[in-house]
Amino acid sequence: METTQLPHWRRNIYLFLTSQFLSGITSMVVQYAIIWYLTKQTGSATVLSLATLLGMLPMVLLSPFVGPFVDRLNKKLLLIVPDVVAAAVAIVLSAVGTLQTTFPLWLIFISLLVRAIAQTFQMPTIQSILPTMVPSDQLTKINGQLGMVQSANMIIAPALGAFLFALVPLNFLILLDVVGAAVGISLLLFVRIPEHPVIDEPVHVFSDAKFGLTRLRHTRGLWAITLTGAFFTLLFMPAASLYPLMTMGYFHGSVGQAGLIEVVYSVGMLLGGTIIGVFGNWKDRMPPILWAMLAMGVTFGASGFLPGNQAGFVWFVGLNTLAGVATPFYSTLLMAMIQQSFPPEQLGRILGVLNSMMSITGPVGLIFAGPLADSIGVEKLFLIGGLGSLVCGLIMWLLPSARRYDRTLQQTAAPLTTEDPTEIDA
């Protein structure tokens, strides 16, 4: 499916990636600072779990209804307005923290919820505009480079956040979000984002969400991949949410070592994203996806067999670096396939439904993570996550519609029609 190719598209897309990097890293620094403040002030696992759920629920609950707006409204505004709203809330939070000795917990939760809602609008918008900004044969590489930007944020933000959290009072540190939003928006104003005629059509939230689900359900192969991916998230999320407990509880490590695990995983993701960004022109992207699920399964599963001492922790660091390298080959290549499977003017509605389905199992897994870890041991959750990844990879490989999906997609010369949910036979 050919996309609109802008003049000087490389300069345009790299300006866009730069704006996302600068606004993203400041936002993540503030996010880490808020979580560390909650940890320091409350020491409550319940409070931290609630904060995590507030960050996930908008993606689950609102994504199907956000998609229609992504397809209809001006996409540049959909990137700018959430940043402005989040910055305004940050100013209010900073002012309250300056006038009082502590931050009200309810206001912090509202701030986290607003930030999550902003991301719920921005994520499908970014995913849907990439195919319109670059040539189709470069889409996988550009998705890899976007993954590099996000991984770099995940590497730099914890270290920078810890440094600033120790030096700058939180009421002033929160204002860094405002600075990042201002810089990111300023750069975004110079980015050209193609719009489609559908921008003027009225929004019918429920029927549009149903349309996105119908298109996805009738795309054989991709529908099977989506359901398998949701099951994978359900089994994977409990272990992924308990990295600090694995490091500090099972391996008897320090807070610094818990941070090290986060960093090495992000470094691995940056390396994987770099490989995709440089060499990402596979004729069939399903084999790398399946190999990535195998690698994640082996590394996570092996972590469950490690001894609970510092020698085991050293192996844990190495295994998580490898898991980080494998992760973009699953998430990035899958997103590139989805973007090429539908016309750009439908992507918002379809990605809204798909993001919700992929995310809904995360909170379910989180609900059971704590009790399971207490009853069977946190290391067993890594074993369950590893086996789950292997099972899901095997299911994808055994289903011909999923295994052959990308070959069929790339051989399909004619673009899909706008309103006819025709199946892709795979």
N, C-alpha and C positions, 0 to 999 in steps of 0.2 A: 504494500500500500504506500504509494508515494505521498510525501508530505510537502507542505509549502516550504520552499527553500528561500530564505531571505538572503539578500546581498550581504556579504561580509558576515555570514552566519557564525563563523568561529568567534570573531570578536564579540558578537552579540551574546552568544551562549556563555562565553567565559566571563563577560561582565555580569551576566545573570548569576553564574556560580559564585563569583566574588561577593555579590550582594548577599547571597544565601549564607556564605561562610561567615561574613562579618556580623550579620544579624543573628545567625544561629549560635555562634560561640558566646556572644554576650548573654544571650538568653539562657544558654546552658550553664554558664558561670553563676548566674543569679539563681537558677533552679537548684544547683548543688548547694549554694549558700543557704537557701531556704530549708532544704532537707537537713543540712547539718545543724541549723539553728533549732529545728524541731527535735532532732536527736539530742542535742545538748540541753535544751530546756525541759523536755518531757521524759526522755529515756524510755518512751512507751512504744512497744512494738505495734500496738493497736493504732496509735496515732500515725506511725509511719506506713502501716498497711492501708489506712484510710487515705493518706496522701497519695499513695501509689494508685489506689483504685480511682481516685478523683482524676488522675492523669490518664487513665485508660477508658473510663466509662463514656466520655463524650465521643470517642472514636467508634465505640461499639453502638451506642444508641443513636447518634446523630448522623453518622456517615451516609446511610441510605437516603436521608432527606437533604443532606448538603449537596450531594451529587447533581440534582437538577439545577441548583443555583450555579454550580461550577460550569455547567453547559450553557447557561443562559446569560449570566452576568459578565461584565467586563473582568477579565482574569487578572489584569494588573491591579484593579481595585480590590479584588478578592485576596491579593497578597498584601496590599498596603493597609487596608482598613483593620484587619485583625491585629497587625503590628501596632497601629495607632491605639486601638482599644487596650491591648495588653500594656502598652507604655503608660496610658492614662491610669490604669489600675496600679501600676508600679509606683507612679507619683503619689497616689492616695496612700498606698501602703507605706511608702517612705515617710510621708508627712505624719501619719499616725504613729509610726515608730519613733519619730523625732519628738513628738509631743508627749509620748508616754514612755514609761521605763521598759515595758515589754510590748511585743506585738500581740494583739488579740488573735487567739487561735482561729476563730471563725473568719476573720479577715484574711488570714493566711490561706485558709482552705478556699475562700472565694477567689483569691488571686491564682491559686493553682488550677482551679476549675476554669477560670477565664483563659489562662494560658493553654490549657488542654483544648478548649473549644476553638481557640484561634488556630491551633495546629490542625484540628479536624477540618477546618476550611482550607488551610494552606496546603496540606499534604496532597489531596486529590487534585488541587489546582496545579501544583508543580508537576505531578505525574501526567496530567492530561495535556499540558502545554509543551512538554519536551518534544513529542512527535511532530509538532507544528513548527519547531524552531530549528530542527536539524534534518539533514537528509536521512532517509530511512536506513541506508546501509551504515550510518554512523551512530544509530540510536543506542545500540548495545554499549559502544565505547563511551558515549556521553553519560549513560546511566551509571557506568563504572566510575566515571570521573565525579559524578554527583555523589556516589557512594564514598569516594575518596574524601570529598569535602566533609561529609557527615562523619566519617571516621576520624578525620583530623580534628574536628570539633570535639569528639569524644575523648581524644587523647589529650588535647591541650586544656579543655575546660576543667577537668578535675584538679590538675596541678595548679592552674592559674586561679581557680576558685579557692583552693586551700590557702594559697599564698595571700590572696586579697582578703579572705575571711579572717586571717590572723592579724591583718594590718588595718583594715577599714571597717568601721561600724556598719552593721547590716543595713541600717536606715539609709546610709549613703551608697553602699554597694548595690542596692536594688536599683539605683538610678542608672547603673551601667546598662540596664535593659533599655532605658530611654535613649541613651547614646547610640547603642547598637541599632535600634529601630530607625533612628534618624539617619544614620550612615547608610544602612541597607536600603531604606526607601529612596534616599537621594540617588544612589546608583541605579535602582530599579527604574527610576523615571527616564533613564537614557536607554533602557532595554526595549527593543521592539518585540511585542508579543502578538502574533496574528490572531485575529478574532474571526468568528464564523457567522454567517447570516442568522443562525439559530439564536443568536444573542438577543434578538428582539421577540422571540416567542414567549408566551406566558408560561409561568411555572405552575405545574400541577403536581404537588409534592408526592402524593401517594401513588398516582398513576405513573409518574416518572420513575419512582423507586421500583414499582412493579415491572416497568419496562426494562430497567437495568437488570433486575433479577431474571426476567424472561430471556433476555439476550445471553446472559451468562449461562443459564441452565440449558439453552439450546446450542451452546457451543461445545460439542462433544470433545472430550479430551481435556479441555481447559476446565470444564465443570468438575471432572474427576480429579484434576490436579488441585483445584480449589478446596474440595471436600477433604482430600488427603492432607493438604497443607493445614487446614483447620484442626484436624485430628493430631497432626504433628505438634502444633502449638499447644494443644491441651496437655500433651505428655511432656513437652519440653519446658514449658513455662515454670512449673513448680521448682525445678532445679535452677533454672536461670535466675529466678528471683531470690535465691538463697546463697548467692556467691559469698557475701560477707560471713554468713553463718558457717559455711563450709570451711572458709579460711580460718576464722577465729575460733570456731567451736570444735570442728573435727581435727584440723591441723594444728590447733593451739597457736595460731599466728597473731600478728599485731594488726592494728588499724592500717598501718603503712603497707603491710603485706596484702590486706584486703584491697587497698587502692591499687597495688601493683597488678593484681589479677585483672582489674577493670582496664588498666592501661595496656597490658600485653594483649588482651583480647582485641582492643581497639587498634593496636598496632598491626595485629594479624589481619583485621578487616581492611586497614589501609593498604597493606601489601596485596591482599586479594583484589581490592578495588583497583589498584594500580595495574595489576596484570590484565584485568578486564578492560580498563581504560586504554591500555596500549595495544593489546592483542585481541580485543573482543569482537572478532568477526567470524564466529562459528557458523557453519552451514546448518548444523543441528545443535541446538543449545540444551536439549534434554540430557545427553550423556554427561556434560559437566554438572548439571543440576543433580543428577543421580549420584555421581561421584562425590559431590559436596555433602549430600545427605549421608552417604556411607562414611565419609570422614568425620562428620559431626557425631554420628552414632558411635563410631569407634572411640573417639576422643572423650566424649561424655561418659560412655559406658566404662571405659578404662579408668576414669577418675573415681568411679565407685569402688574399685578394687585396690586403690592406693592405701598404704599404711597411714594411720593418723599421726604422723610426725613430720619433722622438718624435711627429711629426705623425701617423703611423699609429696610435700608441698612443692619441692623443686620440680618433680615430675608433673605436678598439677599446672605449674606455670608453663612448661613446655607444651602440654596437651592443649591448654587453652589458647596458646598462640596459634597452634595448628587449626583449632576449631574456628578461631577468628579469621584465618586465611580462607577457610572453606565457606564461611557464612555468605559473603557477597555473591559467590557463584550460584547459590540458591536464590537469594532474594533479588539480586540485581538482574540476572538473566530471566527470571520468571517475570519481573516487571516489564522488561523489554518485550517479551513475547505478548504480554497482555496489551501493551500499548500498540502493537502492530496488528492485533486481532480485530480491532474495531475502528470505525471512522472517528477522527478526533472530536467531532461534535457530539459523540455519544459517550466518550470516555468518562466524563464526570459522573454520569448516572451509574455507569457500570462499575467504576472504581469505588464509588460510594458504597455500593452493595458488597463488593468484594472485600474492601478494607474492613467493613463491619464483620463479615463472616470470618475473616482471618484473625480478627481481634477478639471476637466474642468469647473464644475459649480461653483467652489469657486470664481474665478475672476469675473464671471458673477454676482454673488451675491454681490461681493465687489463694482462693478460699480454702483449698485443701492442702496447700503447701505446708503451712505451719503445723496443723495436726498430724499430717503424714510424717514430717520430719521429726516431731516429738515421739511418735510411736515406733517408727521403723529405722530412724537415723537419717540424717541429711544426705549421707553418702549414697544411700539406697535410691534417693530421688534422682541422682545423677545416673545411676544404673538404669532406672526406669526410663529416663529421658533418652539415654543412648539406645536402648532397645527399641523405644518408640520410633526414633529416627530411622533405624534400620528397617523396621517393619513398614513404615510409610514409604521409604525408598523402594522396598521390594514390591509394594502394592502398585506404585507408579510404573515400575518396570514390567510387571505382569499384565497391566492393562494396556492393550495395543493402542487404544485411543489416546492415552496419555503419553506412552513411549514414543509414538510417531507424530505427535501433535505438531512439533516445530517444523519437521520436514514438510508436512502437508501445508502448514501456514506459509512457509517461504516459497512453496511451489505455486501458491494461489496467486495468480496475476491480477485478477479483477478484485477491486475493493468491495467490501461488504456494503449492501444497500442500507439506507438510513433507517427504515422502519420495519424491515422484514427480518425477523429473528431466524434466519436460515442456519441450519446446522452446518458445522464444519466436520465433514466425515474424516475421521482420523483412524 
